Amino acid sequence: WIVSALVMNKCNIHNDRSIVYDDHKRPLYSTCLDEGEFLFQDDKYLWHDITPIECTPGYVGYRDILGFDFIVE
């Protein structure tokens, strides 16, 4: 299991859409995560990705995330 993206901070960005796919790479879930939100998934059978992040014109943009793995035995 993983938390693929716990959003710690984000500023001056858009199009930061996180997507979870099945094992055939078909989209199952899609969202723009806010600060404090995260994706938690079984990484053995599911895939994850994010669309290319875009900055607000004329500004520096960032998205700080924390990702971590869990081993379930």
N, CA, C and O atoms as a MOPAC input file, in Angstrom:
PM7 MOZYME 1SCF
protein

 N      0.84000 1    -1.17500 1     0.00000 1
 C      0.00000 1     0.00000 1     0.00000 1
 C      0.88400 1     1.23600 1     0.00000 1
 O      1.99400 1     1.22200 1     0.53300 1
 N      0.38200 1     2.29600 1    -0.60000 1
 C      1.15100 1     3.53800 1    -0.62500 1
 C      0.23700 1     4.73700 1    -0.41400 1
 O     -0.95800 1     4.69600 1    -0.70400 1
 N      0.82800 1     5.79000 1     0.09200 1
 C      0.26100 1     7.12700 1    -0.02000 1
 C      1.12000 1     7.77600 1    -1.09200 1
 O      2.27100 1     8.13800 1    -0.85200 1
 N      0.54000 1     7.91600 1    -2.27800 1
 C      1.35400 1     8.37500 1    -3.40800 1
 C      1.55300 1     9.88600 1    -3.40900 1
 O      2.50600 1    10.37600 1    -4.01500 1
 N      0.68700 1    10.62600 1    -2.75200 1
 C      0.83800 1    12.07800 1    -2.75400 1
 C      0.03500 1    12.69600 1    -1.62000 1
 O     -1.16300 1    12.94000 1    -1.76500 1
 N      0.68400 1    12.94700 1    -0.50000 1
 C      0.07300 1    13.73900 1     0.57000 1
 C      0.50200 1    15.17300 1     0.30500 1
 O      1.68100 1    15.50100 1     0.43500 1
 N     -0.43400 1    16.02400 1    -0.06200 1
 C     -0.11000 1    17.39900 1    -0.43200 1
 C      0.11300 1    18.21700 1     0.84000 1
 O     -0.80400 1    18.42500 1     1.63400 1
 N      1.34600 1    18.67100 1     1.00900 1
 C      1.71800 1    19.46600 1     2.18000 1
 C      1.46500 1    20.95700 1     1.92300 1
 O      0.90000 1    21.65300 1     2.76700 1
 N      1.88400 1    21.42900 1     0.76500 1
 C      1.71200 1    22.83100 1     0.36400 1
 C      1.52000 1    22.88100 1    -1.13800 1
 O      2.03000 1    22.03200 1    -1.86900 1
 N      0.78600 1    23.87700 1    -1.59100 1
 C      0.73400 1    24.16600 1    -3.02200 1
 C      0.33900 1    25.61400 1    -3.20800 1
 O     -0.47000 1    26.15800 1    -2.45700 1
 N      0.92400 1    26.23000 1    -4.22300 1
 C      0.70700 1    27.65000 1    -4.43200 1
 C      0.91200 1    27.98900 1    -5.90800 1
 O      1.87000 1    27.53200 1    -6.53100 1
 N      0.01700 1    28.78100 1    -6.45100 1
 C      0.12000 1    29.30500 1    -7.82200 1
 C      0.23600 1    28.22100 1    -8.88500 1
 O      0.99100 1    28.37200 1    -9.84600 1
 N     -0.50400 1    27.13100 1    -8.72000 1
 C     -0.51000 1    26.06900 1    -9.73400 1
 C     -1.94300 1    25.69800 1   -10.08600 1
 O     -2.88400 1    25.96400 1    -9.33900 1
 N     -2.06800 1    25.08400 1   -11.23400 1
 C     -3.34400 1    24.50100 1   -11.64700 1
 C     -3.04700 1    23.29700 1   -12.53900 1
 O     -1.90300 1    23.07300 1   -12.93500 1
 N     -4.07200 1    22.54000 1   -12.84300 1
 C     -3.96100 1    21.31100 1   -13.63400 1
 C     -3.14000 1    20.24400 1   -12.90600 1
 O     -2.44800 1    19.45100 1   -13.54400 1
 N     -3.21700 1    20.22300 1   -11.57500 1
 C     -2.48800 1    19.21400 1   -10.79000 1
 C     -3.41800 1    18.04300 1   -10.47700 1
 O     -3.67700 1    17.72700 1    -9.31600 1
 N     -3.90800 1    17.41200 1   -11.53000 1
 C     -4.88900 1    16.33800 1   -11.39800 1
 C     -4.19200 1    15.00400 1   -11.16100 1
 O     -3.41800 1    14.53800 1   -11.99700 1
 N     -4.47600 1    14.39500 1   -10.00900 1
 C     -3.94900 1    13.06900 1    -9.67100 1
 C     -4.92200 1    12.01600 1   -10.19600 1
 O     -6.13700 1    12.15600 1   -10.05700 1
 N     -4.37900 1    10.97100 1   -10.79500 1
 C     -5.20700 1     9.92800 1   -11.41400 1
 C     -4.75000 1     8.56100 1   -10.91600 1
 O     -3.55200 1     8.28500 1   -10.85200 1
 N     -5.70700 1     7.71200 1   -10.56600 1
 C     -5.44400 1     6.32500 1   -10.19200 1
 C     -5.99200 1     5.44800 1   -11.31400 1
 O     -7.11800 1     5.64500 1   -11.77200 1
 N     -5.18200 1     4.47300 1   -11.75400 1
 C     -5.52900 1     3.57600 1   -12.84700 1
 C     -5.60800 1     2.13600 1   -12.35500 1
 O     -4.97500 1     1.77500 1   -11.36200 1
 N     -6.38800 1     1.31900 1   -13.05400 1
 C     -6.40900 1    -0.11400 1   -12.73900 1
 C     -5.20100 1    -0.79700 1   -13.37600 1
 O     -4.35600 1    -0.13400 1   -13.97800 1
 N     -5.12000 1    -2.10400 1   -13.24500 1
 C     -3.94300 1    -2.82600 1   -13.76200 1
 C     -3.89000 1    -2.86900 1   -15.29100 1
 O     -2.89500 1    -3.30800 1   -15.86600 1
 N     -4.96800 1    -2.41000 1   -15.95300 1
 C     -4.96700 1    -2.29400 1   -17.41800 1
 C     -4.77600 1    -0.83900 1   -17.84700 1
 O     -4.95000 1    -0.48600 1   -19.01300 1
 N     -4.40900 1     0.00000 1   -16.86100 1
 C     -4.16000 1     1.43500 1   -17.06400 1
 C     -5.39300 1     2.19800 1   -17.54600 1
 O     -5.29000 1     3.15300 1   -18.31600 1
 N     -6.56500 1     1.75500 1   -17.07400 1
 C     -7.81100 1     2.48700 1   -17.29600 1
 C     -8.04400 1     3.37700 1   -16.08000 1
 O     -7.91500 1     2.91100 1   -14.94800 1
 N     -8.38700 1     4.65200 1   -16.28900 1
 C     -8.60700 1     5.55300 1   -15.15400 1
 C     -9.76300 1     5.07900 1   -14.26700 1
 O    -10.83700 1     4.73200 1   -14.76000 1
 N     -9.52300 1     5.07000 1   -12.95000 1
 C    -10.54800 1     4.71700 1   -11.97000 1
 C    -11.01100 1     5.92500 1   -11.17000 1
 O    -12.17900 1     6.02600 1   -10.79500 1
 N    -10.07700 1     6.84400 1   -10.91200 1
 C    -10.37200 1     7.98700 1   -10.05500 1
 C     -9.46700 1     9.14400 1   -10.44700 1
 O     -8.29800 1     8.94300 1   -10.77800 1
 N    -10.00800 1    10.34800 1   -10.41000 1
 C     -9.24900 1    11.52800 1   -10.78200 1
 C     -9.68400 1    12.69400 1    -9.89700 1
 O    -10.87800 1    12.90300 1    -9.68400 1
 N     -8.71500 1    13.45300 1    -9.38300 1
 C     -9.03900 1    14.58000 1    -8.50700 1
 C     -7.87500 1    15.56100 1    -8.44600 1
 O     -6.73400 1    15.19500 1    -8.73000 1
 N     -8.15700 1    16.79100 1    -8.08200 1
 C     -7.12300 1    17.76800 1    -7.74200 1
 C     -7.08300 1    17.82200 1    -6.21700 1
 O     -8.03700 1    18.26400 1    -5.57700 1
 N     -5.98200 1    17.37300 1    -5.65100 1
 C     -5.84600 1    17.29800 1    -4.19700 1
 C     -5.53600 1    18.67300 1    -3.60900 1
 O     -4.71100 1    19.41600 1    -4.14100 1
 N     -6.20300 1    18.99900 1    -2.51400 1
 C     -5.92200 1    20.21700 1    -1.77000 1
 C     -4.90300 1    19.91100 1    -0.67900 1
 O     -4.59900 1    18.74700 1    -0.41800 1
 N     -4.38300 1    20.93800 1    -0.05200 1
 C     -3.44500 1    20.75500 1     1.05700 1
 C     -4.09600 1    19.87900 1     2.12700 1
 O     -5.25000 1    20.09600 1     2.49700 1
 N     -3.35000 1    18.89100 1     2.62000 1
 C     -3.84600 1    17.97500 1     3.63800 1
 C     -4.56800 1    16.75500 1     3.08300 1
 O     -4.91300 1    15.85300 1     3.84600 1
 N     -4.80400 1    16.70400 1     1.78100 1
 C     -5.45100 1    15.55100 1     1.15400 1
 C     -4.39800 1    14.63700 1     0.54400 1
 O     -3.27900 1    15.06400 1     0.26000 1
 N     -4.77100 1    13.36100 1     0.34400 1
 C     -3.81800 1    12.38700 1    -0.17700 1
 C     -4.53900 1    11.26200 1    -0.89200 1
 O     -5.75400 1    11.10700 1    -0.77400 1
 N     -3.76500 1    10.47400 1    -1.63900 1
 C     -4.24300 1     9.23800 1    -2.25500 1
 C     -3.62400 1     8.07000 1    -1.50700 1
 O     -2.41900 1     8.04900 1    -1.25900 1
 N     -4.45200 1     7.10100 1    -1.15200 1
 C     -4.01100 1     5.88600 1    -0.47000 1
 C     -4.48500 1     4.72800 1    -1.32500 1
 O     -5.68300 1     4.59800 1    -1.57800 1
 N     -3.56400 1     3.88300 1    -1.77500 1
 C     -3.95500 1     2.83700 1    -2.71900 1
 C     -3.09800 1     1.59000 1    -2.56700 1
 O     -2.00000 1     1.62600 1    -2.01100 1
 N     -3.62700 1     0.49800 1    -3.07200 1
 C     -2.89400 1    -0.76700 1    -3.16200 1
 C     -1.98800 1    -0.66100 1    -4.37800 1
 O     -2.45700 1    -0.71900 1    -5.51400 1
 N     -0.70500 1    -0.50900 1    -4.14300 1
 C      0.24400 1    -0.30000 1    -5.24200 1
 C      0.58000 1    -1.58400 1    -5.99000 1
 O      1.29900 1    -1.54800 1    -6.98800 1
 N      0.07200 1    -2.70700 1    -5.52300 1
 C      0.32400 1    -3.96900 1    -6.21200 1
 C     -0.55300 1    -4.09500 1    -7.46600 1
 O     -0.15300 1    -4.71600 1    -8.45100 1
 N     -1.75000 1    -3.50100 1    -7.41900 1
 C     -2.70800 1    -3.65400 1    -8.51700 1
 C     -3.11800 1    -2.33700 1    -9.16400 1
 O     -3.76700 1    -2.34200 1   -10.21100 1
 N     -2.75700 1    -1.23000 1    -8.56900 1
 C     -3.16700 1     0.07000 1    -9.08900 1
 C     -1.95100 1     0.91600 1    -9.42300 1
 O     -0.88100 1     0.76000 1    -8.83400 1
 N     -2.13900 1     1.81200 1   -10.37700 1
 C     -1.10000 1     2.73700 1   -10.81700 1
 C     -1.55400 1     4.15300 1   -10.47500 1
 O     -2.74300 1     4.39300 1   -10.26400 1
 N     -0.60100 1     5.09800 1   -10.42000 1
 C     -0.96500 1     6.49600 1   -10.19700 1
 C     -0.08200 1     7.39800 1   -11.06100 1
 O      1.02000 1     7.02900 1   -11.46600 1
 N     -0.60600 1     8.58000 1   -11.32400 1
 C      0.10400 1     9.56200 1   -12.13600 1
 C     -0.48600 1    10.93200 1   -11.81400 1
 O     -1.48400 1    11.03600 1   -11.10000 1
 N      0.13300 1    11.97100 1   -12.34000 1
 C     -0.39800 1    13.32400 1   -12.21600 1
 C     -0.24600 1    14.00500 1   -13.57100 1
 O      0.73600 1    13.78600 1   -14.28000 1
 N     -1.21800 1    14.82400 1   -13.91900 1
 C     -1.12500 1    15.57800 1   -15.16600 1
 C     -0.00600 1    16.61800 1   -15.02200 1
 O      0.36000 1    16.97900 1   -13.90400 1
 N      0.53200 1    17.09500 1   -16.13600 1
 C      1.59000 1    18.11600 1   -16.04500 1
 C      1.07000 1    19.36700 1   -15.31400 1
 O      0.07000 1    19.96200 1   -15.71600 1
 N      1.75700 1    19.74600 1   -14.25200 1
 C      1.35300 1    20.90300 1   -13.44900 1
 C      1.74700 1    22.18000 1   -14.17400 1
 O      2.83000 1    22.27100 1   -14.75100 1
 N      0.85500 1    23.16800 1   -14.13800 1
 C      1.10700 1    24.45600 1   -14.76700 1
 C      1.10000 1    25.54700 1   -13.70400 1
 O      0.27100 1    25.53900 1   -12.79500 1
 N      2.03300 1    26.48600 1   -13.82900 1
 C      2.08700 1    27.62800 1   -12.92100 1
 C      1.14900 1    28.72300 1   -13.40300 1
 O      0.89300 1    28.86000 1   -14.59900 1
 N      0.64700 1    29.49400 1   -12.46200 1
 C     -0.10500 1    30.69400 1   -12.80500 1
 C      0.85900 1    31.64000 1   -13.51600 1
 O      1.94900 1    31.89600 1   -13.00400 1
 N      0.48100 1    32.17200 1   -14.69600 1
 C      1.39700 1    33.05000 1   -15.44300 1
 C      1.92200 1    34.20700 1   -14.58500 1
 O      1.16100 1    34.89400 1   -13.90300 1
 N      3.24100 1    34.40000 1   -14.64000 1
 C      3.87900 1    35.48500 1   -13.91800 1
 C      4.22100 1    35.17000 1   -12.46900 1
 O      4.71200 1    36.03500 1   -11.74400 1
 N      3.96400 1    33.92800 1   -12.04000 1
 C      4.23200 1    33.54700 1   -10.65300 1
 C      5.08000 1    32.27800 1   -10.59600 1
 O      5.08700 1    31.47400 1   -11.52800 1
 N      5.78700 1    32.11800 1    -9.49100 1
 C      6.46900 1    30.86300 1    -9.20900 1
 C      5.43700 1    29.96100 1    -8.54500 1
 O      4.73200 1    30.38300 1    -7.62700 1
 N      5.35100 1    28.72400 1    -9.00900 1
 C      4.39600 1    27.78900 1    -8.43200 1
 C      5.09800 1    26.57600 1    -7.85400 1
 O      6.20000 1    26.22700 1    -8.27800 1
 N      4.45500 1    25.93100 1    -6.88000 1
 C      5.03200 1    24.73300 1    -6.30400 1
 C      3.93300 1    23.84700 1    -5.72400 1
 O      2.82200 1    24.29200 1    -5.43600 1
 N      4.29100 1    22.58800 1    -5.56900 1
 C      3.43000 1    21.58100 1    -4.94700 1
 C      4.33900 1    20.64800 1    -4.16100 1
 O      5.04300 1    19.82500 1    -4.74500 1
 N      4.32600 1    20.77200 1    -2.85200 1
 C      5.14300 1    19.93000 1    -1.97700 1
 C      4.31700 1    18.72200 1    -1.55900 1
 O      3.21800 1    18.86500 1    -1.02400 1
 N      4.85300 1    17.53200 1    -1.80600 1
 C      4.13600 1    16.31500 1    -1.43300 1
 C      5.03400 1    15.40300 1    -0.61500 1
 O      6.25900 1    15.52500 1    -0.62700 1
 N      4.40100 1    14.50200 1     0.08300 1
 C      5.09300 1    13.46300 1     0.81800 1
 C      4.47900 1    12.13300 1     0.37700 1
 O      3.25800 1    11.97400 1     0.37600 1
 N      5.32300 1    11.19600 1     0.00900 1
 C      4.84800 1     9.87100 1    -0.38300 1
 C      5.50200 1     8.81700 1     0.48500 1
 O      6.67300 1     8.94700 1     0.84100 1
 N      4.76500 1     7.77800 1     0.83000 1
 C      5.36200 1     6.70800 1     1.62500 1
 C      4.66200 1     5.39700 1     1.37200 1
 O      3.51300 1     5.36200 1     0.93000 1
 N      5.37200 1     4.30700 1     1.66200 1
 C      4.90400 1     2.93500 1     1.42600 1
 C      4.57700 1     2.25100 1     2.74700 1
 O      5.17500 1     2.54300 1     3.78300 1
 N      3.61700 1     1.33800 1     2.68700 1
 C      3.27100 1     0.48600 1     3.81800 1
 C      3.45200 1    -0.96200 1     3.38700 1
 O      3.07900 1    -1.32700 1     2.27200 1
 N      4.00800 1    -1.77300 1     4.24000 1
 C      4.08600 1    -3.20400 1     3.96700 1
 C      3.04600 1    -3.89700 1     4.85200 1
 O      3.11300 1    -3.83500 1     6.08000 1
 N      2.08900 1    -4.55400 1     4.20500 1
 C      1.04700 1    -5.26600 1     4.93000 1
 C      1.32700 1    -6.75600 1     4.80700 1
 O      1.34400 1    -7.30400 1     3.70500 1
 N      1.54600 1    -7.40400 1     5.94000 1
 C      1.86700 1    -8.83100 1     5.90600 1
 C      0.73500 1    -9.65100 1     6.47200 1
 O      0.82600 1   -10.87700 1     6.52500 1

